[in-house]
């Protein structure tokens, strides 16, 4: 009896062990890998919250900080990246170059996080004619400056665009080698503090820029990722919005997570995202699910800041026309070639509201 019981217990133990091993293996398989990349920027830090708080247990999310957006998009083209967080103006250029990327959301809107700063001795757009202005050529900063110049009655090509950004642009303006620069925070505020006589010519918090939705970040999914793994793509999108909702209820802890994982100072993260959980006291307004879905035209109602339902198509057309002017693309194409709003529509139809 004792021998038999011990044998039975051993068999049960072996079976239990095998069952646990099997469950562990299938559990590991169930956590499907999703590869995400983007800049070192607080607005993209919600991916880290989704990971740290396990808001998408069925997904194995990873975020790789890559400071060159073209590298990220090339990785998508090579099938080595699924999702890219980046500024929202790149899609027409990427599509024209044959990159299999889709803009699935306007992720956030600069609400004071971007500035055009004039060097001492320059007071108006008129003063900049023939001068050098530091921007990221082929990037959002160039469109921001060009639109501002035309808004002020100066031709967009009346200045020379100098392709320097961030730390290098800061050094150039401190050294007096450029007449103006476009910055994201904290660089803009630091120039205004450091360079006596410098001045802010344009601020993305102005209602005009908010309504245009030009100075914004986007969320890009690989076309293959959407087509071949649609359920995973929807879960990935949901994970981001769940992280944003979590942050709104826990801004202090959320900001600390983002600061730690992005290797940024907490002060810089708070400057961009704010501390109240509203996205109205920082320099960046992050869209929740319903706001992004409305901007995409995938849910009823109006988007914030006077933007219209479905404005993402107008946004595509606007930036496309600027890239034609700057010679980055030859012609404009329909928004349907680079914009994909079905993921939002599917989540909304399933009852998700963020």
DAHU-V901618 format. One record per residue. N is the residue number from 1. PSI is psi in radians with two decimals (999 if undefined). OMEGA is omega in whole degrees, -180 to 180 (* if undefined). Layout:
n->[N	N]
psi->[PSI	PSI]
omega->[OMEGA	OMEGA]
This chain:
n->[1	2	3	4	5	6	7	8	9	10	11	12	13	14	15	16	17	18	19	20	21	22	23	24	25	26	27	28	29	30	31	32	33	34	35	36	37	38	39	40	41	42	43	44	45	46	47	48	49	50	51	52	53	54	55	56	57	58	59	60	61	62	63	64	65	66	67	68	69	70	71	72	73	74	75	76	77	78	79	80	81	82	83	84	85	86	87	88	89	90	91	92	93	94	95	96	97	98	99	100	101	102	103	104	105	106	107	108	109	110	111	112	113	114	115	116	117	118	119	120	121	122	123	124	125	126	127	128	129	130	131	132	133	134	135	136	137	138	139	140	141	142	143	144	145	146	147	148	149	150	151	152	153	154	155	156	157	158	159	160	161	162	163	164	165	166	167	168	169	170	171	172	173	174	175	176	177	178	179	180	181	182	183	184	185	186	187	188	189	190	191	192	193	194	195	196	197	198	199	200	201	202	203	204	205	206	207	208	209	210	211	212	213	214	215	216	217	218	219	220	221	222	223	224	225	226	227	228	229	230	231	232	233	234	235	236	237	238	239	240	241	242	243	244	245	246	247	248	249	250	251	252	253	254	255	256	257	258	259	260	261	262	263	264	265	266	267	268	269	270	271	272	273	274	275	276	277	278	279	280	281	282	283	284	285	286	287	288	289	290	291	292	293	294	295	296	297	298	299	300	301	302	303	304	305	306	307	308	309	310	311	312	313	314	315	316	317	318	319	320	321	322	323	324	325	326	327	328	329	330	331	332	333	334	335	336	337	338	339	340	341	342	343	344	345	346	347	348	349	350	351	352	353	354]
psi->[-0.85	-0.76	-0.80	-0.77	-0.74	-0.71	-0.73	-0.76	-0.69	-0.75	-0.73	-0.71	-0.74	-0.76	-0.72	-0.74	-0.75	-0.69	-0.75	-0.71	-0.74	-0.78	-0.70	-0.71	-0.80	-0.60	-0.72	-0.68	-0.58	-0.50	1.60	2.33	2.32	2.09	2.13	2.47	2.85	3.14	2.94	1.66	2.27	-0.58	-0.31	0.03	-0.13	-0.40	-0.68	-0.63	-0.76	-0.66	-0.85	-0.59	0.10	0.87	-0.17	1.27	-0.34	-0.11	2.53	1.49	2.43	2.48	2.14	2.15	1.98	2.07	-0.24	1.87	-0.60	-0.61	-0.75	-0.80	-0.57	-0.60	-0.64	-0.78	-0.62	0.03	0.33	0.07	2.53	-0.65	2.46	2.26	2.16	2.98	2.70	0.04	-0.06	-0.40	-0.86	-0.62	-0.81	-0.76	-0.71	-0.47	0.12	0.26	2.31	1.15	2.66	2.30	1.97	-0.22	2.57	1.94	-0.73	2.90	2.27	2.13	0.93	-0.10	-0.23	2.43	2.61	2.10	2.25	2.49	2.84	2.42	-0.17	2.21	-0.41	2.96	-0.61	-0.63	-0.34	-0.11	2.21	-0.07	2.97	2.33	2.23	2.15	2.95	1.83	2.36	0.21	3.13	-0.69	-0.66	-0.71	-0.73	-0.86	-0.77	-0.77	-0.68	-0.75	-0.82	-0.61	-0.55	0.10	0.28	2.35	2.47	-0.47	0.33	-0.13	2.90	2.11	2.17	2.14	1.30	2.52	2.92	-2.15	-0.71	-0.69	-0.68	-0.83	-0.69	-0.68	-0.65	-0.67	-0.13	0.30	-0.13	2.65	-0.42	2.84	2.70	2.29	2.66	2.80	2.58	0.14	-0.75	-0.84	-0.64	-0.66	-0.79	-0.56	-0.57	-0.60	1.82	2.32	-0.13	2.75	2.70	2.11	-0.54	2.53	2.28	-0.15	-0.14	2.38	-0.54	-0.83	-0.62	-0.75	-0.65	-0.50	0.53	-0.76	1.48	2.84	2.66	2.91	2.13	2.33	2.55	2.45	-0.65	-0.67	-0.78	-0.76	-0.70	-0.39	1.03	-0.67	-0.72	-0.67	-0.75	-0.75	-0.62	-0.78	-0.75	-0.69	-0.69	-0.78	-0.57	-0.64	-0.68	-0.76	-0.72	-0.76	-0.72	-0.56	-0.24	0.98	-0.64	-0.87	-0.68	-0.77	-0.65	-0.70	-0.81	-0.74	-0.79	-0.81	-0.54	-0.15	0.82	2.86	2.57	-0.64	-0.74	-0.67	-0.77	-0.59	-0.64	-0.80	-0.31	3.13	-0.07	-0.23	0.27	-0.32	0.30	-0.15	0.14	-2.83	0.02	2.25	1.98	2.24	2.36	-3.13	-0.85	-0.67	-0.76	-0.68	-0.67	-0.72	-0.57	-0.28	0.39	0.01	2.63	2.73	2.98	2.54	2.90	2.95	0.55	0.15	2.71	2.76	2.24	0.30	-0.21	-0.53	-0.69	-0.66	-0.80	-0.82	-0.72	-0.91	-0.56	-0.76	-0.63	-0.66	-0.48	-0.77	-0.70	-0.03	0.26	-0.50	2.76	-0.59	2.82	2.66	2.85	2.59	-0.51	-0.29	-0.29	-0.14	2.37	1.85	0.06	-0.55	-0.73	-0.74	-0.72	-0.78	-0.71	-0.74	-0.52	-0.02	0.04	2.38	0.13	999]
omega->[-178	180	-180	180	179	178	180	179	179	179	179	180	179	180	179	179	178	180	179	178	180	179	179	-180	-180	177	179	179	-177	178	-173	-176	173	-175	-174	176	178	-179	170	-171	-177	-178	179	-174	-179	174	179	176	178	180	-174	-179	177	-178	177	-174	180	-177	173	-176	172	179	179	179	179	-172	177	-178	-179	177	179	-178	175	177	175	180	-180	179	-178	178	-178	-172	176	170	-175	177	-163	-172	-169	-169	-179	179	-180	-180	179	180	176	179	-178	-179	177	173	-176	-179	161	-170	179	-174	177	-178	-177	-179	179	-177	167	-174	178	176	177	-179	178	-175	-177	175	179	-179	-175	-178	179	-178	179	179	-178	177	166	-180	-177	-180	-177	-177	-178	178	179	-179	-178	179	179	179	-179	176	-180	177	179	-179	-176	-178	177	178	174	-180	-179	-171	174	-175	169	-176	-178	177	177	-180	-180	-179	175	-179	176	-177	174	-177	-179	177	170	-176	161	-177	9	-173	-178	180	-179	177	-179	178	-170	-173	178	179	175	-178	179	-178	-179	-178	-177	177	178	-177	179	-178	179	-179	180	179	-179	-176	-170	173	179	176	-176	173	173	-180	179	178	180	-174	-173	-179	-174	-180	177	178	178	179	179	178	178	-179	179	-179	174	178	178	177	179	180	-178	179	-176	-173	-178	180	180	179	180	177	-178	180	-179	-173	177	-177	177	175	178	-180	180	178	180	178	-177	-173	-176	-176	-172	-177	-178	-172	179	-178	175	-178	-176	175	-177	-178	170	-174	-175	180	179	179	178	178	178	-175	-177	178	-179	177	-177	174	-177	173	178	177	-176	176	-179	-176	-179	178	177	177	177	-177	-179	-177	177	-180	177	180	172	179	-178	175	179	174	-176	-176	176	177	178	180	-178	180	-177	-177	-180	-177	-175	-180	177	-180	180	180	179	179	179	178	180	178	178	*]
